[in-house]
Each structure stands twice: as C-alpha cells, then as structure tokens.
C-alpha cells in the first residue's frame, strides 16, 4: 500500500456530551461510504469507525482528541470529512 492510500487526522471533541450514540451514528454513516479500512483511536483505545457500537466503546468525552486513520482510495477525503464532523460538534445544538 502506498503512502497516497493512507491518511491520518486528529480532532478534539467540542460538543458538550461527547461521543454518544448520535455522534457515533454520524461518524459511522460517513465511514460506511468508504470502501477501505478506517479506524478511530483515543487514549490508547481503537475502534472500527464503521461500527457504531465500537465507536461508543471509546467513551470519548468533551475535550478528548480522536485520531482517524484510513487506508484505501479516497482516504484523505474521508479523514477530512470525519475530522470536520468532530470539529463541527457533530452538528448538534449545545
């Protein structure tokens, strides 16, 4: 796999309730449109970003940094979308 097929990005959770069910669903929906592998990590824990349940196991609260790693065609665009969703507070009203 070439470096062009690998992308990483980081974002800090800014919404007041952290990574609960709705944000996990929003991230998984974006990730599921991607054919390659995508992983979310925080504080030493890893999760398949295509799985709502695995994302919820990260127990990431406000201020937590999430790191996304994607492998495959379009990885950079996918990571950009995931980072943007986190930075936008998962588009939730606070």
Secondary structure, DSSP 8 states (H G I E B T S, - for coil): --GGGEEEEEEE--STT-S-HHHHHHHHHHHHT-SSEEEEEETTEEEETT-HHHHHTT---TT-EEEEEEESTTHHHHHHHHHHHHHTGGG---
